[in-house]
């Protein structure tokens, strides 16, 4: 179970039709152009897909995470699917359908509603999370046995986004001139577990993926388990089973986005897991569509 969730967790981070830059944007105005233009009245769709590969006894196990992000001036909707397939006794099949909606801001996306349906053949849990301006509600079916020790507080949750909004807004948020291009921390709440991902700049590296190639920003990622975990587990940094830092490479795009195009981890059980971008493009939403409302399906 932990081996499958490791690959799925990387995908959930986790986490091409556009011109790209060889270096990171050097001004706040350049970096803020994408969300600012959406907010100013240019609805935009982001299509993003990551594929993971790992090997167990030289036999491949794979995973894929797809994201369609429709951004309107006031609201956004993200539809995502995360699927992992592998080998009996080594990996469970892991299939999640996710949707998030919320508010478009000049420099970020903010969760209002998050719905996840996990079909792993075991619990098949459905989670419905709503985050308001001063409170949150969560319903899980079947219910969680507990909400962790300690459980997440309202004050903590209000500072977070759901997992898929957290990944996408991290990619789209402007970076201040002179600031660490890795950005972060990424604050994530999935209805039970509250996690911070901290990023450290490790320089530039040439990266080639199916969706993008060029000079990317290398970031090393460590996990802070803030709340919602088993008693004592919050003292253990990083994803279970990872040896060394999780490495993430960000593509600095001319539209101001800084999108993860490659993620890699060395694990103590199955070796190296690599996620790479298979699709990455932005396109205008040109059809007359009904206004997106947070929480709408």
SULPE-V32813 format. One record per residue. N is the residue number from 1. RES is the residue in three letters. PSI is psi in whole degrees, 0 to 359 (NA if undefined). Layout:
BEGIN
n	res	psi
N	RES	PSI
N	RES	PSI
END
This chain:
BEGIN
n	res	psi
1	UNK	316
2	UNK	326
3	UNK	321
4	UNK	318
5	UNK	333
6	UNK	312
7	UNK	319
8	UNK	322
9	UNK	320
10	UNK	321
11	UNK	318
12	UNK	336
13	UNK	58
14	UNK	NA
15	UNK	NA
16	UNK	7
17	UNK	7
18	UNK	153
19	UNK	148
20	UNK	157
21	UNK	156
22	UNK	342
23	UNK	166
24	UNK	151
25	UNK	144
26	UNK	15
27	UNK	151
28	UNK	323
29	UNK	322
30	UNK	317
31	UNK	334
32	UNK	5
33	UNK	324
34	UNK	300
35	UNK	326
36	UNK	321
37	UNK	324
38	UNK	312
39	UNK	328
40	UNK	355
41	UNK	22
42	UNK	86
43	UNK	137
44	UNK	142
45	UNK	133
46	UNK	128
47	UNK	123
48	UNK	132
49	UNK	134
50	UNK	142
51	UNK	136
52	UNK	147
53	UNK	137
54	UNK	167
55	UNK	132
56	UNK	114
57	UNK	41
58	UNK	10
59	UNK	129
60	UNK	142
61	UNK	139
62	UNK	161
63	UNK	157
64	UNK	138
65	UNK	124
66	UNK	146
67	UNK	130
68	UNK	118
69	UNK	112
70	UNK	114
71	UNK	119
72	UNK	166
73	UNK	328
74	UNK	330
75	UNK	167
76	UNK	159
77	UNK	134
78	UNK	126
79	UNK	131
80	UNK	150
81	UNK	133
82	UNK	122
83	UNK	130
84	UNK	133
85	UNK	147
86	UNK	224
87	UNK	138
88	UNK	141
89	UNK	350
90	UNK	312
91	UNK	143
92	UNK	157
93	UNK	134
94	UNK	116
95	UNK	112
96	UNK	136
97	UNK	126
98	UNK	145
99	UNK	137
100	UNK	146
101	UNK	158
102	UNK	212
103	UNK	137
104	UNK	127
105	UNK	170
106	UNK	330
107	UNK	13
108	UNK	165
109	UNK	144
110	UNK	126
111	UNK	136
112	UNK	312
113	UNK	142
114	UNK	129
115	UNK	128
116	UNK	140
117	UNK	113
118	UNK	126
119	UNK	85
120	UNK	7
121	UNK	1
122	UNK	270
123	UNK	329
124	UNK	54
125	UNK	139
126	UNK	126
127	UNK	133
128	UNK	116
129	UNK	133
130	UNK	130
131	UNK	116
132	UNK	187
133	UNK	333
134	UNK	14
135	UNK	168
136	UNK	156
137	UNK	142
138	UNK	133
139	UNK	130
140	UNK	140
141	UNK	111
142	UNK	157
143	UNK	151
144	UNK	145
145	UNK	325
146	UNK	171
147	UNK	20
148	UNK	167
149	UNK	96
150	UNK	160
151	UNK	156
152	UNK	140
153	UNK	162
154	UNK	316
155	UNK	319
156	UNK	315
157	UNK	323
158	UNK	344
159	UNK	1
160	UNK	176
161	UNK	163
162	UNK	166
163	UNK	316
164	UNK	325
165	UNK	321
166	UNK	317
167	UNK	313
168	UNK	317
169	UNK	329
170	UNK	320
171	UNK	333
172	UNK	340
173	UNK	139
174	UNK	147
175	UNK	128
176	UNK	145
177	UNK	129
178	UNK	353
179	UNK	167
180	UNK	120
181	UNK	344
182	UNK	337
183	UNK	204
184	UNK	181
185	UNK	157
186	UNK	118
187	UNK	120
188	UNK	136
189	UNK	125
190	UNK	12
191	UNK	339
192	UNK	303
193	UNK	132
194	UNK	123
195	UNK	140
196	UNK	134
197	UNK	121
198	UNK	137
199	UNK	139
200	UNK	129
201	UNK	128
202	UNK	24
203	UNK	194
204	UNK	149
205	UNK	141
206	UNK	128
207	UNK	140
208	UNK	121
209	UNK	173
210	UNK	328
211	UNK	336
212	UNK	147
213	UNK	149
214	UNK	194
215	UNK	112
216	UNK	159
217	UNK	122
218	UNK	128
219	UNK	138
220	UNK	130
221	UNK	130
222	UNK	152
223	UNK	135
224	UNK	114
225	UNK	99
226	UNK	312
227	UNK	164
228	UNK	6
229	UNK	173
230	UNK	154
231	UNK	127
232	UNK	341
233	UNK	333
234	UNK	345
235	UNK	352
236	UNK	117
237	UNK	157
238	UNK	168
239	UNK	141
240	UNK	130
241	UNK	357
242	UNK	133
243	UNK	109
244	UNK	184
245	UNK	149
246	UNK	129
247	UNK	133
248	UNK	136
249	UNK	127
250	UNK	130
251	UNK	117
252	UNK	111
253	UNK	154
254	UNK	339
255	UNK	5
256	UNK	348
257	UNK	154
258	UNK	86
259	UNK	132
260	UNK	121
261	UNK	348
262	UNK	135
263	UNK	137
264	UNK	141
265	UNK	143
266	UNK	127
267	UNK	156
268	UNK	357
269	UNK	318
270	UNK	13
271	UNK	214
272	UNK	134
273	UNK	129
274	UNK	128
275	UNK	135
276	UNK	150
277	UNK	125
278	UNK	328
279	UNK	140
280	UNK	108
281	UNK	156
282	UNK	140
283	UNK	150
284	UNK	147
285	UNK	104
286	UNK	341
287	UNK	155
288	UNK	113
289	UNK	154
290	UNK	146
291	UNK	139
292	UNK	128
293	UNK	133
294	UNK	134
295	UNK	352
296	UNK	152
297	UNK	NA
END
